[in-house]
Amino acid sequence: MASTLFFERKTIEQVEEGIELAPKFDDQGLIPVVTTDYQSGELLMHGYMNEEALVRTIETGEAHYWSRSRQALWHKGATSGLVQKVVQFRIDDDQDCVWLRVDVSGGASCHVGYRSCFYRSRPVGDSKQHALVFEETEKVFDPKDVYGDAPNPTKL
């Protein structure tokens, strides 16, 4: 799918200092995306977009991603109703990473039911502590109520 929204990458000046959107997709045709809550700045998730997902996100104002585990385009919230409305779209200096600042209907972005996909931490500076610590202890929704008994979309 060749997009008319993107420019060909020609010079460093164009990419780093210009006004033309010329995203750099990796050898698999993907660009990483970090997604944060527009109000709080909280990191909600990390994902990837292919060219079609990036175009649909820009055109619809709702986040679309490429699911590497399912090998499919994924409109965030199409199944769960937890749609991410894009308030601001940013691209980094060399245009190889996207930052979405979003409002999330329903208050969660994680398919496990937590608000953020980053609901656990690992203490640093302690090589003896191996257990992850839950930073979020209450789920926003029950995944079984939303997705049924469908298998987890993440491959192990």
Helices and strands as residue ranges (DSSP letters): H 12-17, E 31-37, E 43-49, H 51-60, E 64-67, E 72-75, E 84-91, E 98-104, E 120-121, E 133-134, H 143-147
